[in-house]
Amino acid sequence: MGKVQRRVVADGAVYEVACAVRADAVTSPVSTFLDELAGGLVDASSAPDLAPDEQIGHQAWLEAAFERFAEYGDLPGPHAWNRLRDGVWEIKRFNLRITFFDTDGQGSWDPKLGFEGERLWGPPDLPEFDDYIRLATAFVKPPHIRKTPPGEIELAKRVRDEDVSHDRAE
């Protein structure tokens, strides 16, 4: 099996931020989402305020956020991210969500649980992640839903498992 190709969206002094790849070694949910966002093509039926021209602006904001994350190890403001569950985090911009995880690049990941287990990682402090940040999934969160749907977190965990398996196979 050859080395899987991941789309690197930012490579800085602290982290490499890349799009995770599914088991088929081709499908990359976030890569597809970013392309659709750049073209104003994301289905915004669940969030009507995401007009095509606004999507393009949000894509530019996300690109800058990824660059900052890679270079300095932080994100622009305490409301730009959430710790979800089991080592899955999300970057957020209005109703747009991109889940991510960190890995050592060798096929392992170690969830950053924070103080007292799961409870106390929260803004303004991000943990010190492993060197590789992988963007797992992306979705539009409907405005009437308060928390990230559990199904989205489970999907991100599946993508993480599939993605890191490529590193073990290399």
Backbone as JSON Lines, residues from 0, in Angstrom:
{"i":0,"aa":"M","n":[0.84,-1.18,0.0],"ca":[0.0,0.0,0.0],"c":[0.88,1.24,0.0]}
{"i":1,"aa":"G","n":[0.64,2.17,-0.91],"ca":[1.42,3.39,-0.99],"c":[0.98,4.41,0.04]}
{"i":2,"aa":"K","n":[1.8,5.42,0.16],"ca":[1.49,6.49,1.11],"c":[0.23,7.23,0.67]}
{"i":3,"aa":"V","n":[-0.68,7.43,1.6],"ca":[-1.91,8.15,1.31],"c":[-1.6,9.64,1.15]}
{"i":4,"aa":"Q","n":[-2.29,10.28,0.24],"ca":[-2.1,11.72,0.0],"c":[-3.19,12.49,0.73]}
{"i":5,"aa":"R","n":[-2.76,13.37,1.63],"ca":[-3.7,14.23,2.35],"c":[-3.51,15.67,1.88]}
{"i":6,"aa":"R","n":[-4.6,16.38,1.82],"ca":[-4.55,17.81,1.48],"c":[-4.09,18.57,2.72]}
{"i":7,"aa":"V","n":[-2.94,19.18,2.64],"ca":[-2.42,19.99,3.74],"c":[-2.96,21.41,3.56]}
{"i":8,"aa":"V","n":[-3.72,21.87,4.54],"ca":[-4.3,23.21,4.44],"c":[-3.45,24.27,5.13]}
{"i":9,"aa":"A","n":[-2.55,23.85,6.02],"ca":[-1.62,24.78,6.67],"c":[-0.48,23.98,7.29]}
{"i":10,"aa":"D","n":[0.72,24.5,7.15],"ca":[1.89,23.85,7.74],"c":[2.72,24.95,8.4]}
{"i":11,"aa":"G","n":[2.77,24.92,9.72],"ca":[3.44,26.0,10.44],"c":[4.48,25.51,11.42]}
{"i":12,"aa":"A","n":[4.91,26.4,12.27],"ca":[5.95,26.11,13.25],"c":[5.47,25.13,14.32]}
{"i":13,"aa":"V","n":[4.16,25.06,14.56],"ca":[3.63,24.23,15.64],"c":[2.96,22.96,15.11]}
{"i":14,"aa":"Y","n":[2.09,23.09,14.12],"ca":[1.32,21.94,13.63],"c":[1.28,21.9,12.1]}
{"i":15,"aa":"E","n":[1.04,20.69,11.6],"ca":[0.6,20.52,10.22],"c":[-0.9,20.24,10.3]}
{"i":16,"aa":"V","n":[-1.68,21.01,9.57],"ca":[-3.13,20.84,9.54],"c":[-3.5,20.28,8.18]}
{"i":17,"aa":"A","n":[-4.07,19.06,8.17],"ca":[-4.39,18.39,6.91],"c":[-5.77,17.77,7.0]}
{"i":18,"aa":"C","n":[-6.34,17.5,5.85],"ca":[-7.66,16.87,5.77],"c":[-7.52,15.36,5.92]}
{"i":19,"aa":"A","n":[-8.27,14.79,6.83],"ca":[-8.27,13.34,7.04],"c":[-8.82,12.64,5.8]}
{"i":20,"aa":"V","n":[-8.4,11.38,5.63],"ca":[-8.8,10.58,4.48],"c":[-9.5,9.32,4.97]}
{"i":21,"aa":"R","n":[-10.6,8.97,4.3],"ca":[-11.39,7.79,4.66],"c":[-10.65,6.51,4.29]}
{"i":22,"aa":"A","n":[-11.25,5.37,4.62],"ca":[-10.63,4.06,4.41],"c":[-10.27,3.79,2.96]}
{"i":23,"aa":"D","n":[-11.03,4.36,2.02],"ca":[-10.75,4.12,0.6],"c":[-9.51,4.84,0.1]}
{"i":24,"aa":"A","n":[-8.85,5.63,0.96],"ca":[-7.62,6.37,0.67],"c":[-7.83,7.5,-0.33]}
{"i":25,"aa":"V","n":[-9.08,7.83,-0.63],"ca":[-9.39,8.89,-1.59],"c":[-10.34,9.92,-0.99]}
{"i":26,"aa":"T","n":[-11.42,9.46,-0.39],"ca":[-12.48,10.34,0.1],"c":[-11.98,11.15,1.29]}
{"i":27,"aa":"S","n":[-12.18,12.47,1.19],"ca":[-11.79,13.37,2.27],"c":[-12.93,14.37,2.49]}
{"i":28,"aa":"P","n":[-13.77,14.12,3.5],"ca":[-14.95,14.97,3.7],"c":[-14.64,16.46,3.82]}
{"i":29,"aa":"V","n":[-13.6,16.82,4.54],"ca":[-13.32,18.24,4.74],"c":[-12.74,18.87,3.48]}
{"i":30,"aa":"S","n":[-11.93,18.14,2.76],"ca":[-11.4,18.66,1.5],"c":[-12.54,19.01,0.55]}
{"i":31,"aa":"T","n":[-13.5,18.11,0.43],"ca":[-14.67,18.35,-0.41],"c":[-15.46,19.55,0.1]}
{"i":32,"aa":"F","n":[-15.67,19.61,1.41],"ca":[-16.43,20.71,2.02],"c":[-15.75,22.06,1.75]}
{"i":33,"aa":"L","n":[-14.43,22.12,1.91],"ca":[-13.72,23.38,1.69],"c":[-13.83,23.84,0.24]}
{"i":34,"aa":"D","n":[-13.76,22.9,-0.69],"ca":[-13.93,23.25,-2.11],"c":[-15.34,23.78,-2.37]}
{"i":35,"aa":"E","n":[-16.34,23.12,-1.8],"ca":[-17.72,23.57,-1.97],"c":[-17.93,24.94,-1.33]}
{"i":36,"aa":"L","n":[-17.34,25.14,-0.17],"ca":[-17.46,26.42,0.53],"c":[-16.82,27.54,-0.29]}
{"i":37,"aa":"A","n":[-15.65,27.29,-0.85],"ca":[-14.95,28.3,-1.66],"c":[-15.76,28.7,-2.88]}
{"i":38,"aa":"G","n":[-16.57,27.78,-3.38],"ca":[-17.43,28.08,-4.52],"c":[-18.82,28.53,-4.14]}
{"i":39,"aa":"G","n":[-19.1,28.65,-2.85],"ca":[-20.44,29.03,-2.39],"c":[-21.48,27.96,-2.67]}
{"i":40,"aa":"L","n":[-21.05,26.68,-2.64],"ca":[-21.91,25.57,-3.04],"c":[-22.39,24.67,-1.91]}
{"i":41,"aa":"V","n":[-22.08,25.03,-0.65],"ca":[-22.51,24.2,0.47],"c":[-24.03,24.28,0.61]}
{"i":42,"aa":"D","n":[-24.66,23.13,0.81],"ca":[-26.11,23.1,1.01],"c":[-26.43,23.79,2.32]}
{"i":43,"aa":"A","n":[-27.06,24.93,2.23],"ca":[-27.37,25.73,3.41],"c":[-28.85,25.69,3.74]}
{"i":44,"aa":"S","n":[-29.54,24.63,3.32],"ca":[-30.98,24.56,3.57],"c":[-31.31,24.54,5.06]}
{"i":45,"aa":"S","n":[-30.39,24.03,5.89],"ca":[-30.64,24.01,7.33],"c":[-30.2,25.31,8.01]}
{"i":46,"aa":"A","n":[-29.52,26.18,7.28],"ca":[-29.08,27.47,7.82],"c":[-29.17,28.51,6.7]}
{"i":47,"aa":"P","n":[-30.36,29.05,6.48],"ca":[-30.59,29.93,5.35],"c":[-29.71,31.19,5.31]}
{"i":48,"aa":"D","n":[-29.08,31.53,6.43],"ca":[-28.24,32.73,6.44],"c":[-26.88,32.5,5.78]}
{"i":49,"aa":"L","n":[-26.61,31.29,5.3],"ca":[-25.34,30.99,4.65],"c":[-25.46,31.13,3.13]}
{"i":50,"aa":"A","n":[-25.67,32.35,2.69],"ca":[-25.76,32.62,1.25],"c":[-24.41,32.32,0.6]}
{"i":51,"aa":"P","n":[-24.4,32.05,-0.7],"ca":[-23.15,31.71,-1.38],"c":[-22.01,32.71,-1.16]}
{"i":52,"aa":"D","n":[-22.29,34.01,-1.22],"ca":[-21.21,34.98,-1.02],"c":[-20.68,34.95,0.41]}
{"i":53,"aa":"E","n":[-21.54,34.66,1.37],"ca":[-21.09,34.53,2.76],"c":[-20.24,33.28,2.95]}
{"i":54,"aa":"Q","n":[-20.57,32.22,2.24],"ca":[-19.78,30.99,2.33],"c":[-18.33,31.26,1.91]}
{"i":55,"aa":"I","n":[-18.16,32.03,0.87],"ca":[-16.81,32.33,0.38],"c":[-16.03,33.1,1.45]}
{"i":56,"aa":"G","n":[-16.67,34.04,2.12],"ca":[-16.03,34.77,3.2],"c":[-15.69,33.87,4.38]}
{"i":57,"aa":"H","n":[-16.58,32.94,4.69],"ca":[-16.32,32.0,5.79],"c":[-15.15,31.09,5.44]}
{"i":58,"aa":"Q","n":[-15.04,30.69,4.18],"ca":[-13.92,29.85,3.76],"c":[-12.61,30.6,3.97]}
{"i":59,"aa":"A","n":[-12.58,31.88,3.64],"ca":[-11.37,32.68,3.84],"c":[-11.03,32.78,5.33]}
{"i":60,"aa":"W","n":[-12.05,32.94,6.19],"ca":[-11.82,32.99,7.63],"c":[-11.24,31.67,8.13]}
{"i":61,"aa":"L","n":[-11.82,30.56,7.67],"ca":[-11.32,29.24,8.08],"c":[-9.88,29.04,7.64]}
{"i":62,"aa":"E","n":[-9.57,29.44,6.42],"ca":[-8.21,29.3,5.92],"c":[-7.24,30.07,6.81]}
{"i":63,"aa":"A","n":[-7.6,31.29,7.19],"ca":[-6.75,32.09,8.09],"c":[-6.66,31.44,9.47]}
{"i":64,"aa":"A","n":[-7.75,30.87,9.95],"ca":[-7.74,30.19,11.25],"c":[-6.81,28.98,11.23]}
{"i":65,"aa":"F","n":[-6.84,28.21,10.14],"ca":[-5.95,27.05,10.02],"c":[-4.49,27.5,10.0]}
{"i":66,"aa":"E","n":[-4.21,28.58,9.28],"ca":[-2.83,29.1,9.22],"c":[-2.37,29.53,10.62]}
{"i":67,"aa":"R","n":[-3.22,30.21,11.34],"ca":[-2.88,30.65,12.7],"c":[-2.65,29.44,13.61]}
{"i":68,"aa":"F","n":[-3.53,28.46,13.51],"ca":[-3.42,27.25,14.32],"c":[-2.09,26.56,14.04]}
{"i":69,"aa":"A","n":[-1.74,26.41,12.78],"ca":[-0.5,25.74,12.4],"c":[0.72,26.52,12.87]}
{"i":70,"aa":"E","n":[0.68,27.81,12.73],"ca":[1.86,28.63,13.05],"c":[2.03,28.89,14.54]}
{"i":71,"aa":"Y","n":[0.93,29.16,15.25],"ca":[1.02,29.59,16.65],"c":[0.4,28.62,17.66]}
{"i":72,"aa":"G","n":[-0.34,27.62,17.18],"ca":[-0.93,26.65,18.09],"c":[-2.21,27.1,18.76]}
{"i":73,"aa":"D","n":[-2.8,28.18,18.27],"ca":[-4.08,28.62,18.83],"c":[-5.03,29.02,17.72]}
{"i":74,"aa":"L","n":[-6.25,29.28,18.11],"ca":[-7.28,29.67,17.16],"c":[-7.76,31.08,17.49]}
{"i":75,"aa":"P","n":[-8.36,31.78,16.54],"ca":[-8.72,33.18,16.74],"c":[-9.91,33.38,17.68]}
{"i":76,"aa":"G","n":[-9.63,33.39,18.95],"ca":[-10.68,33.67,19.93],"c":[-11.24,32.43,20.59]}
{"i":77,"aa":"P","n":[-11.73,32.59,21.82],"ca":[-12.22,31.44,22.59],"c":[-13.53,30.86,22.07]}
{"i":78,"aa":"H","n":[-14.2,31.56,21.19],"ca":[-15.47,31.04,20.67],"c":[-15.31,30.39,19.31]}
{"i":79,"aa":"A","n":[-14.07,30.15,18.89],"ca":[-13.81,29.57,17.58],"c":[-13.7,28.06,17.62]}
{"i":80,"aa":"W","n":[-13.81,27.47,18.81],"ca":[-13.63,26.03,18.92],"c":[-14.39,25.47,20.12]}
{"i":81,"aa":"N","n":[-14.61,24.16,20.06],"ca":[-15.19,23.41,21.18],"c":[-14.48,22.08,21.32]}
{"i":82,"aa":"R","n":[-14.32,21.62,22.54],"ca":[-13.91,20.24,22.79],"c":[-15.19,19.44,22.78]}
{"i":83,"aa":"L","n":[-15.25,18.4,21.98],"ca":[-16.46,17.6,21.9],"c":[-16.36,16.39,22.82]}
{"i":84,"aa":"R","n":[-15.8,15.28,22.33],"ca":[-15.75,14.07,23.14],"c":[-14.72,13.11,22.56]}
{"i":85,"aa":"D","n":[-14.08,12.34,23.43],"ca":[-13.18,11.26,23.01],"c":[-12.09,11.74,22.06]}
{"i":86,"aa":"G","n":[-11.52,12.91,22.34],"ca":[-10.44,13.41,21.51],"c":[-10.87,14.08,20.23]}
{"i":87,"aa":"V","n":[-12.16,14.34,20.08],"ca":[-12.68,15.05,18.91],"c":[-12.99,16.49,19.33]}
{"i":88,"aa":"W","n":[-12.54,17.43,18.52],"ca":[-12.73,18.85,18.74],"c":[-13.44,19.42,17.52]}
{"i":89,"aa":"E","n":[-13.88,20.67,17.6],"ca":[-14.43,21.31,16.41],"c":[-14.0,22.77,16.34]}
{"i":90,"aa":"I","n":[-13.75,23.19,15.11],"ca":[-13.55,24.6,14.79],"c":[-14.89,25.09,14.29]}
{"i":91,"aa":"K","n":[-15.29,26.27,14.74],"ca":[-16.62,26.74,14.34],"c":[-16.57,28.17,13.83]}
{"i":92,"aa":"R","n":[-17.39,28.38,12.85],"ca":[-17.58,29.71,12.26],"c":[-19.06,29.84,11.97]}
{"i":93,"aa":"F","n":[-19.76,30.62,12.77],"ca":[-21.22,30.73,12.7],"c":[-21.82,29.32,12.74]}
{"i":94,"aa":"N","n":[-22.54,28.9,11.72],"ca":[-23.17,27.57,11.72],"c":[-22.28,26.49,11.11]}
{"i":95,"aa":"L","n":[-21.11,26.84,10.65],"ca":[-20.21,25.87,10.04],"c":[-19.37,25.21,11.12]}
{"i":96,"aa":"R","n":[-19.21,23.9,11.0],"ca":[-18.41,23.13,11.95],"c":[-17.45,22.22,11.2]}
{"i":97,"aa":"I","n":[-16.21,22.19,11.66],"ca":[-15.23,21.25,11.13],"c":[-14.63,20.53,12.33]}
{"i":98,"aa":"T","n":[-14.83,19.22,12.37],"ca":[-14.27,18.44,13.48],"c":[-12.81,18.13,13.19]}
{"i":99,"aa":"F","n":[-12.04,17.96,14.26],"ca":[-10.63,17.62,14.1],"c":[-10.14,16.79,15.28]}
{"i":100,"aa":"F","n":[-9.0,16.18,15.06],"ca":[-8.31,15.41,16.1],"c":[-6.82,15.6,15.88]}
{"i":101,"aa":"D","n":[-6.04,15.19,16.85],"ca":[-4.59,15.25,16.69],"c":[-4.02,13.85,16.68]}
{"i":102,"aa":"T","n":[-2.86,13.7,16.06],"ca":[-2.21,12.41,15.95],"c":[-0.7,12.6,15.9]}
{"i":103,"aa":"D","n":[0.02,11.53,16.2],"ca":[1.47,11.59,16.13],"c":[1.99,11.34,14.71]}
{"i":104,"aa":"G","n":[1.1,11.04,13.78],"ca":[1.5,10.77,12.4],"c":[1.99,9.35,12.18]}
{"i":105,"aa":"Q","n":[1.98,8.54,13.24],"ca":[2.43,7.15,13.15],"c":[1.28,6.16,13.34]}
{"i":106,"aa":"G","n":[0.07,6.67,13.34],"ca":[-1.09,5.79,13.49],"c":[-1.69,5.78,14.87]}
{"i":107,"aa":"S","n":[-1.23,6.67,15.74],"ca":[-1.76,6.72,17.11],"c":[-2.36,8.09,17.38]}
{"i":108,"aa":"W","n":[-3.25,8.11,18.34],"ca":[-3.81,9.36,18.84],"c":[-4.06,9.19,20.32]}
{"i":109,"aa":"D","n":[-3.95,10.28,21.04],"ca":[-4.12,10.27,22.48],"c":[-5.06,11.42,22.83]}
{"i":110,"aa":"P","n":[-6.31,11.12,23.22],"ca":[-7.25,12.2,23.47],"c":[-6.78,13.11,24.6]}
{"i":111,"aa":"K","n":[-6.9,14.39,24.4],"ca":[-6.55,15.37,25.42],"c":[-7.79,15.6,26.28]}
{"i":112,"aa":"L","n":[-7.8,14.98,27.45],"ca":[-8.99,15.0,28.28],"c":[-9.08,16.2,29.21]}
{"i":113,"aa":"G","n":[-7.99,16.9,29.44],"ca":[-8.05,18.08,30.29],"c":[-8.05,17.73,31.76]}
{"i":114,"aa":"F","n":[-8.32,18.71,32.57],"ca":[-8.34,18.55,34.01],"c":[-9.53,17.71,34.42]}
{"i":115,"aa":"E","n":[-9.36,16.88,35.42],"ca":[-10.45,16.05,35.94],"c":[-11.12,15.23,34.84]}
{"i":116,"aa":"G","n":[-10.3,14.61,34.01],"ca":[-10.87,13.78,32.95],"c":[-11.43,14.62,31.83]}
{"i":117,"aa":"E","n":[-12.7,14.47,31.53],"ca":[-13.33,15.13,30.38],"c":[-13.75,16.57,30.63]}
{"i":118,"aa":"R","n":[-13.81,17.02,31.85],"ca":[-14.59,18.22,32.13],"c":[-13.96,19.57,31.82]}
{"i":119,"aa":"L","n":[-12.69,19.78,31.98],"ca":[-12.24,21.16,32.07],"c":[-11.32,21.7,30.98]}
{"i":120,"aa":"W","n":[-11.29,21.13,29.77],"ca":[-10.61,21.86,28.69],"c":[-11.65,22.77,28.1]}
{"i":121,"aa":"G","n":[-11.4,23.99,28.11],"ca":[-12.34,24.93,27.53],"c":[-11.69,26.27,27.3]}
{"i":122,"aa":"P","n":[-12.36,27.12,26.56],"ca":[-11.8,28.43,26.27],"c":[-11.4,29.12,27.56]}
{"i":123,"aa":"P","n":[-10.3,29.82,27.56],"ca":[-9.5,30.18,26.4],"c":[-8.33,29.25,26.11]}
{"i":124,"aa":"D","n":[-8.17,28.16,26.82],"ca":[-6.96,27.34,26.7],"c":[-7.16,26.1,25.85]}
{"i":125,"aa":"L","n":[-6.35,25.98,24.82],"ca":[-6.28,24.73,24.06],"c":[-5.15,23.9,24.64]}
{"i":126,"aa":"P","n":[-5.25,22.59,24.58],"ca":[-4.14,21.76,25.06],"c":[-2.99,21.78,24.07]}
{"i":127,"aa":"E","n":[-1.89,21.18,24.46],"ca":[-0.78,20.99,23.54],"c":[-1.07,19.7,22.77]}
{"i":128,"aa":"F","n":[-1.44,19.85,21.52],"ca":[-1.77,18.71,20.67],"c":[-0.51,18.05,20.14]}
{"i":129,"aa":"D","n":[-0.67,16.83,19.61],"ca":[0.42,16.19,18.87],"c":[0.66,16.99,17.6]}
{"i":130,"aa":"D","n":[1.73,16.66,16.88],"ca":[2.2,17.48,15.76],"c":[1.26,17.58,14.57]}
{"i":131,"aa":"Y","n":[0.39,16.61,14.4],"ca":[-0.46,16.57,13.21],"c":[-1.93,16.75,13.6]}
{"i":132,"aa":"I","n":[-2.54,17.78,13.04],"ca":[-3.96,18.04,13.22],"c":[-4.66,17.55,11.96]}
{"i":133,"aa":"R","n":[-5.66,16.7,12.13],"ca":[-6.4,16.19,10.98],"c":[-7.84,16.67,11.06]}
{"i":134,"aa":"L","n":[-8.3,17.26,9.98],"ca":[-9.67,17.75,9.87],"c":[-10.53,16.58,9.42]}
{"i":135,"aa":"A","n":[-11.45,16.15,10.26],"ca":[-12.18,14.9,10.03],"c":[-13.44,15.08,9.21]}
{"i":136,"aa":"T","n":[-14.37,15.87,9.69],"ca":[-15.67,16.03,9.03],"c":[-16.08,17.49,9.06]}
{"i":137,"aa":"A","n":[-17.08,17.81,8.26],"ca":[-17.61,19.18,8.23],"c":[-19.11,19.11,8.05]}
{"i":138,"aa":"F","n":[-19.8,20.05,8.66],"ca":[-21.25,20.08,8.54],"c":[-21.78,21.46,8.89]}
{"i":139,"aa":"V","n":[-23.01,21.69,8.51],"ca":[-23.72,22.91,8.87],"c":[-24.64,22.56,10.03]}
{"i":140,"aa":"K","n":[-24.43,23.24,11.16],"ca":[-25.27,22.99,12.34],"c":[-26.5,23.89,12.26]}
{"i":141,"aa":"P","n":[-27.68,23.31,12.23],"ca":[-28.89,24.14,12.19],"c":[-28.94,25.06,13.41]}
{"i":142,"aa":"P","n":[-29.39,26.29,13.22],"ca":[-29.39,27.27,14.32],"c":[-30.2,26.85,15.54]}
{"i":143,"aa":"H","n":[-31.21,26.03,15.36],"ca":[-32.06,25.65,16.49],"c":[-31.47,24.51,17.32]}
{"i":144,"aa":"I","n":[-30.37,23.92,16.87],"ca":[-29.72,22.84,17.62],"c":[-28.59,23.45,18.44]}
{"i":145,"aa":"R","n":[-28.64,23.22,19.73],"ca":[-27.69,23.85,20.65],"c":[-26.32,23.18,20.64]}
{"i":146,"aa":"K","n":[-26.28,21.87,20.65],"ca":[-25.02,21.13,20.74],"c":[-24.77,20.34,19.46]}
{"i":147,"aa":"T","n":[-23.52,19.98,19.28],"ca":[-23.16,19.15,18.13],"c":[-23.89,17.82,18.23]}
{"i":148,"aa":"P","n":[-24.59,17.42,17.18],"ca":[-25.32,16.15,17.22],"c":[-24.37,14.97,17.47]}
{"i":149,"aa":"P","n":[-24.76,14.03,18.34],"ca":[-23.92,12.87,18.63],"c":[-23.5,12.1,17.38]}
{"i":150,"aa":"G","n":[-24.37,12.03,16.38],"ca":[-24.03,11.33,15.15],"c":[-22.85,11.96,14.43]}
{"i":151,"aa":"E","n":[-22.72,13.28,14.52],"ca":[-21.58,13.96,13.89],"c":[-20.28,13.61,14.62]}
{"i":152,"aa":"I","n":[-20.36,13.51,15.94],"ca":[-19.17,13.14,16.72],"c":[-18.77,11.7,16.4]}
{"i":153,"aa":"E","n":[-19.74,10.81,16.33],"ca":[-19.44,9.41,16.01],"c":[-18.84,9.28,14.61]}
{"i":154,"aa":"L","n":[-19.35,10.05,13.65],"ca":[-18.78,10.02,12.3],"c":[-17.34,10.51,12.32]}
{"i":155,"aa":"A","n":[-17.07,11.57,13.06],"ca":[-15.69,12.08,13.17],"c":[-14.77,11.02,13.76]}
{"i":156,"aa":"K","n":[-15.25,10.27,14.75],"ca":[-14.44,9.2,15.35],"c":[-14.16,8.09,14.34]}
{"i":157,"aa":"R","n":[-15.16,7.75,13.51],"ca":[-14.94,6.73,12.47],"c":[-13.91,7.21,11.45]}
{"i":158,"aa":"V","n":[-14.04,8.47,11.04],"ca":[-13.07,9.02,10.09],"c":[-11.68,9.02,10.71]}
{"i":159,"aa":"R","n":[-11.58,9.37,11.99],"ca":[-10.28,9.35,12.67],"c":[-9.67,7.95,12.63]}
{"i":160,"aa":"D","n":[-10.47,6.94,12.97],"ca":[-9.96,5.56,12.96],"c":[-9.49,5.15,11.57]}
{"i":161,"aa":"E","n":[-10.26,5.51,10.56],"ca":[-9.89,5.17,9.18],"c":[-8.62,5.92,8.77]}
{"i":162,"aa":"D","n":[-8.54,7.2,9.12],"ca":[-7.4,8.01,8.72],"c":[-6.1,7.53,9.35]}
{"i":163,"aa":"V","n":[-6.1,7.32,10.66],"ca":[-4.85,6.91,11.31],"c":[-4.42,5.51,10.89]}
{"i":164,"aa":"S","n":[-5.36,4.69,10.42],"ca":[-4.98,3.35,9.94],"c":[-4.06,3.45,8.73]}
{"i":165,"aa":"H","n":[-4.18,4.52,7.94],"ca":[-3.28,4.71,6.8],"c":[-1.84,4.93,7.29]}
{"i":166,"aa":"D","n":[-1.68,5.64,8.41],"ca":[-0.34,5.89,8.94],"c":[0.31,4.61,9.44]}
{"i":167,"aa":"R","n":[-0.49,3.72,10.0],"ca":[0.06,2.43,10.48],"c":[0.46,1.54,9.31]}
{"i":168,"aa":"A","n":[-0.21,1.69,8.18],"ca":[0.04,0.83,7.02],"c":[1.27,1.27,6.22]}
{"i":169,"aa":"E","n":[1.74,2.48,6.45],"ca":[2.85,3.01,5.63],"c":[4.18,2.49,6.08]}
